[in-house]
Amino acid sequence: MAFSTPALAQSIAITGATLAIGDGSEPIQNGTVVITAGKVVAAGTGIAVPPGAKTIDAAGKWVTPGIVSGFSRLGLAEVPGVKETNDTRAARSPFSAAIDVAPAINPLANPVAISRTAGITRAVVAPVAANGIFAGQGAVVDLGADLTPITRPRAFQYVEMGEEGKDDAGGSRAAMILTFRMMLREAQEFAKAPASYDGRSKDALLNRVDAEALVPVVTGAMPLMVHVESARDILTILSLRQDFPALKLILAGATEGWMVAPQIAAAKVPVITAGLEDLPSSFEKLAATQSNVGRMVKAGVSVSMGMLTGDDALQLRAATQQAGNMVALTKVPGATGLSWGQALRTITAAPAEAMGLGDRIGSLRVGRAGDVVIWDGDPLEMTSAPVAVWIDGVAQPLENRQTRLRDRYATPGEGAVPKAYEW
């Protein structure tokens, strides 16, 4: 398979665009972005173009930071239904919390190029729990056309604490919470005296490797991403800080987050959720509403959006549609949506900040990575598409398997199609 190598990073000035910084502010007209040595050095109006910079006229187009998918399994599954290509879960492994997804992420997987073509430049990648409530350590990746995709390995620990979690921990939420607390206590014991920790005892819930992997969680050095949906489960998770005050929590899912949004905001815990989930698809989502995101943001919660409703390895390109839906809700009587700038933030700066990378990626503020997308129209409209993408200031190819198939069969000539397509 041919593999494209993008051009080396260079100084670039993109001028004349409708410019969105990605930090929650609204778009500005006739904006300029300057990228030097792979970093944003200026963005706004009245920006002088540096001597020698390559100037790109983006008049009539939109410019945004690269889209950051707040939740995915990108690169872990080429075809999720084919086990040979699926590395999302380790059902027969003796390890859980210690599993690190970074080495398994495949930058050559077709969904990576497809997502990049849709303006996705970074993604949060989480494992799937298999042998207990802890799934392992997720990563943040870039979608550049190269073989070094990892932005931050071991970026967070992932744990299941809803309906799936209770099944993995004995069959009830009471057992799940007790198991979770005891595992964290064992990690604390390991941190205090690693040499004396006996992970082989029949009473031990964690082997030594998993206990060691949870030490950064109990000390607050590594965020703990908790998949939880119902309001009552969210409050239970927030209360864990009473016994484990160092926990740096991130809530994933939170379909009923709007019901306890003031408590989430007071705890200063970021949320990563689906863009539009308004049907009670399970008992822990009975209070699902299309206004969930808008209501949480209104209450002061930092909300990101990601693929939490299926196709998490394949359909990251739906991110801009998710955000656009939030803007559309502002026009629906009785619904709570987001302004355009707020909506873009949920797929740019907010997920970057949730991962502790807000000073590096997710916006066009000075000093951030040169992840920039030029769009042929409003990026939150479904009819718009990227015309150019940069990651770390490096121009990226916008070709993928789907575009090649489209071009091949758009106007096939005689004999240009396989026998199966002839009639």
Buried (B, 14 or more C-beta within 10 A) or exposed (E): EEEEEBEEBBBBBBBBBBBBBBBBBEBBEEBBBBBBEBBBBBBBEEBEBBEEBEBBEBEEBBBBBBBBBBBBBBBBBBBBEEEEBBBBBBEEEEBBBBBBBBEBBBBEBBBBBBBBBBBBBBBBBBBBBBBBBBBBBBBBBBBBBBEEBBBBBBBBBBBBBBBBBBBBBEEEBEBBBEBBEBBBBBBBBBBEEEEEBEBEEEEBBBBBBBBBBBBBBBBEEBBBBBBBBBBEBBBBBBEBBEEBEEBBBBBBBBBBBBBBBEBBBEBEBBBBBBBBBBEBEBEBBEBBBBBBBBBBBBBEBBBBBBBBBEBBBBBBBBBBBBBBBBBBBBEEEEBBBBBBBBBBBBBBBBBBBBBBBBEBBBBBBEEBBBBBBBBBBBBBBEEBBBBBBBBBBBBBBBBBEEBEEEEEEEEEEEEEEEEEEEE
